Amino acid sequence: MTESATTLRTDPGNGLADVRRWRRFGPVKLSDHALMLAAGGGLLFLYTPILVLIIFSFNDNRVTTLPLRGFTLVWYERALTNGDMLAAILNSFYVGISAVVLCLLIGVPSAFALDRFDFPGKALFRRFALLPITLPGLITGIAMLNMFRAMGMDLSLMTVILGHGTALTAVVITQVFARLQRFNRNVEEASSDLGAKPWQTFFFVTLPNIRSAIIGTSLLSFTLSFDEIPVTFFLIGRENTLPMYIYSTIRRGITPEINAIGTLIVVGSLVLILLSVYLLMKEDE
Amino acid sequence: MRQSQRRRLAMFGVVSGPLLWMIAFLFIPYAVMFAYSFYSRQFPAIIPDFQAGNYLTLVTDPQYYQVLLRTLKIAVLVSLAALVIAYPLTYYLVFKIKSVRLRSVLYIAVIVPLWVSYLLRAYTWKTILGSEGVLNSFLIWTGIIDEPASIFLYSQFAMVIVLTYIYIPFLVMPVYTALEKIPRNLIEASKDLGVGHWQTFLKITLPLSVPGILAGMTFTFCLTMGDFVAPFLVGGPDGLMIANVVQVQFGTAFNWPLGSALSIVMLVIVLAIITASDRFERAGRLDLG
């Protein structure tokens, strides 16, 4: 800083102009570069850990340490022949699919009601329905645990499904609601003017129009359920879901097997999420 | 007349299902949890004797309020750190990238990690920060340090890094929306009037993005409050957070009433913060006219 100030002063003729130019453009360029650096750094920060996870799933070393030792698929082989892990993966699919069905059954009518109807207590209904997104998942988990125990219900994958259904419905509601708000209602009026019954209008006009939002939000809810921990932790019985299995394995120590299965999950999630983002942003015919 | 009746019937049909579900699986569980928080544990049983002893314990036993204070501290640090990283990134996306397509691609790239396995993104930090981890071995490899440093993992520092990393997208989303909404001619007007870039930023852009900042920090704060995975993975002995204490009450300590009381305290704090930030946001919006 001081150095540049002194060099400017050595040439008094152009000095003033230089100072002025520096004032006008210098800081802008400087801050532009700093900004770009900060933005690049931010992106790097977001993606380096994911890259580390992936790279070490192929590294021929039990310990995740540098330098890299060589390429291997042994961690994938071990992960995919690990019986406990496979059972956990199957459980996660079962939970995820069931939870998505539940979320749709509750979420789509909720979004519809919020968009179309005025009913007493609507504001309260909205608040309550969206509560699980804003509250830490663990509170939802504990509240449901207390209730299940008070009812004398045993914990199992069933209770996990109910938990995920409750926690993730809010995701479906917000996204389907957003799509309904953008939806051109004239089409529905035209349908009923042409003599369609309300249910016909719903199934043949409204539903096809929000189809991509529903598929998109299903994919997203599935991904979230597949990775869910805070609610699952409290509602799980004897059978593990995949994240709970990984959670209990990490407790015992790190192994690159986790990187291998983790890479598969991350890549799978990325594909599902990108697809879901695409579907949620897409406009239906 | 018949039509309005039919409409009411349809409305009833659509609303009643979700309503019943929410009563059964949201309202009643919260109510049961609230009731539990007044029970007491007389090992091995839980007695429904309705007393405020659990709350009294939380206020008087330093073990509990210290953890609560630590959790609040970590949550503040995480929200600030996430803001410091997310703001320039978002600003750059909105104001410096001219191509709409590139901007939305980058935006999605920033947001997508949010939905990618939380557990694995936290786990990978354990492999990065560990004493034989990627960071240490990199530093030794390049000759910056001679011996692995053990300060990275199992500390509050590690927790703040991991949680910041996880919650950055939560800040980017609302800040992006706020920045995008700022009318460009406002900024141009300010520049035309000879106000410098920094002043324009401080007097126009920054104040107008406050609602987004507030919303993002609220999200981050509340989610950090309820996190027990990051402390479990990378937090040290002094890294226990309130959610871990709750978790222990429902596990080994087997003190559900106390755990429920703690959850209610968390719930109240989170709801208070959300309500306050909502008010602020609305007040801010009114200011803009």
Chai-1 contact restraints between the chains, C-beta under 6 A:
chainA,res_idxA,chainB,res_idxB,connection_type,confidence,min_distance_angstrom,max_distance_angstrom,comment,restraint_id
A,V28,B,H197,contact,1.0,0.0,6.0,A-B,restraint_1
A,L35,B,P88,contact,1.0,0.0,6.0,A-B,restraint_2
A,L35,B,Y92,contact,1.0,0.0,6.0,A-B,restraint_3
A,A38,B,P88,contact,1.0,0.0,6.0,A-B,restraint_4
A,A39,B,P88,contact,1.0,0.0,6.0,A-B,restraint_5
A,A39,B,L89,contact,1.0,0.0,6.0,A-B,restraint_6
A,A39,B,Y92,contact,1.0,0.0,6.0,A-B,restraint_7
A,G42,B,I85,contact,1.0,0.0,6.0,A-B,restraint_8
A,G42,B,L89,contact,1.0,0.0,6.0,A-B,restraint_9
A,L46,B,P113,contact,1.0,0.0,6.0,A-B,restraint_10
A,P49,B,T124,contact,1.0,0.0,6.0,A-B,restraint_11
A,V52,B,T124,contact,1.0,0.0,6.0,A-B,restraint_12
A,V52,B,I128,contact,1.0,0.0,6.0,A-B,restraint_13
A,V52,B,V134,contact,1.0,0.0,6.0,A-B,restraint_14
A,L53,B,T124,contact,1.0,0.0,6.0,A-B,restraint_15
A,V63,B,E132,contact,1.0,0.0,6.0,A-B,restraint_16
A,T64,B,T127,contact,1.0,0.0,6.0,A-B,restraint_17
A,T65,B,E132,contact,1.0,0.0,6.0,A-B,restraint_18
A,T65,B,S137,contact,1.0,0.0,6.0,A-B,restraint_19
A,L66,B,V134,contact,1.0,0.0,6.0,A-B,restraint_20
A,L66,B,S137,contact,1.0,0.0,6.0,A-B,restraint_21
A,L66,B,F138,contact,1.0,0.0,6.0,A-B,restraint_22
A,L66,B,W141,contact,1.0,0.0,6.0,A-B,restraint_23
A,I106,B,P18,contact,1.0,0.0,6.0,A-B,restraint_24
A,I106,B,W21,contact,1.0,0.0,6.0,A-B,restraint_25
A,P109,B,V14,contact,1.0,0.0,6.0,A-B,restraint_26
A,P109,B,G17,contact,1.0,0.0,6.0,A-B,restraint_27
A,P109,B,P18,contact,1.0,0.0,6.0,A-B,restraint_28
A,S110,B,P18,contact,1.0,0.0,6.0,A-B,restraint_29
A,F112,B,V14,contact,1.0,0.0,6.0,A-B,restraint_30
A,A113,B,V14,contact,1.0,0.0,6.0,A-B,restraint_31
A,A113,B,V15,contact,1.0,0.0,6.0,A-B,restraint_32
A,F117,B,M11,contact,1.0,0.0,6.0,A-B,restraint_33
A,F119,B,V15,contact,1.0,0.0,6.0,A-B,restraint_34
A,F128,B,M22,contact,1.0,0.0,6.0,A-B,restraint_35
A,F128,B,L26,contact,1.0,0.0,6.0,A-B,restraint_36
A,T134,B,I274,contact,1.0,0.0,6.0,A-B,restraint_37
A,P136,B,G226,contact,1.0,0.0,6.0,A-B,restraint_38
A,L138,B,G226,contact,1.0,0.0,6.0,A-B,restraint_39
A,L138,B,A243,contact,1.0,0.0,6.0,A-B,restraint_40
A,I139,B,S263,contact,1.0,0.0,6.0,A-B,restraint_41
A,I139,B,L267,contact,1.0,0.0,6.0,A-B,restraint_42
A,I142,B,S263,contact,1.0,0.0,6.0,A-B,restraint_43
A,A143,B,P29,contact,1.0,0.0,6.0,A-B,restraint_44
A,A143,B,Y30,contact,1.0,0.0,6.0,A-B,restraint_45
A,A143,B,M33,contact,1.0,0.0,6.0,A-B,restraint_46
A,M144,B,P29,contact,1.0,0.0,6.0,A-B,restraint_47
A,N146,B,V32,contact,1.0,0.0,6.0,A-B,restraint_48
A,N146,B,M33,contact,1.0,0.0,6.0,A-B,restraint_49
A,N146,B,Y36,contact,1.0,0.0,6.0,A-B,restraint_50
A,M147,B,I28,contact,1.0,0.0,6.0,A-B,restraint_51
A,M147,B,P29,contact,1.0,0.0,6.0,A-B,restraint_52
A,M147,B,V32,contact,1.0,0.0,6.0,A-B,restraint_53
A,A150,B,V32,contact,1.0,0.0,6.0,A-B,restraint_54
A,T166,B,F25,contact,1.0,0.0,6.0,A-B,restraint_55
A,T223,B,W115,contact,1.0,0.0,6.0,A-B,restraint_56
A,D227,B,S117,contact,1.0,0.0,6.0,A-B,restraint_57
A,D227,B,Y118,contact,1.0,0.0,6.0,A-B,restraint_58
A,I229,B,L119,contact,1.0,0.0,6.0,A-B,restraint_59
A,I229,B,V229,contact,1.0,0.0,6.0,A-B,restraint_60
A,P243,B,L119,contact,1.0,0.0,6.0,A-B,restraint_61
A,I250,B,Y123,contact,1.0,0.0,6.0,A-B,restraint_62
A,I254,B,T127,contact,1.0,0.0,6.0,A-B,restraint_63
A,G262,B,L120,contact,1.0,0.0,6.0,A-B,restraint_64
A,I265,B,S117,contact,1.0,0.0,6.0,A-B,restraint_65
A,V266,B,V116,contact,1.0,0.0,6.0,A-B,restraint_66
A,S269,B,V116,contact,1.0,0.0,6.0,A-B,restraint_67
A,S269,B,S117,contact,1.0,0.0,6.0,A-B,restraint_68
A,I273,B,V112,contact,1.0,0.0,6.0,A-B,restraint_69
A,I273,B,W115,contact,1.0,0.0,6.0,A-B,restraint_70
A,V277,B,I108,contact,1.0,0.0,6.0,A-B,restraint_71
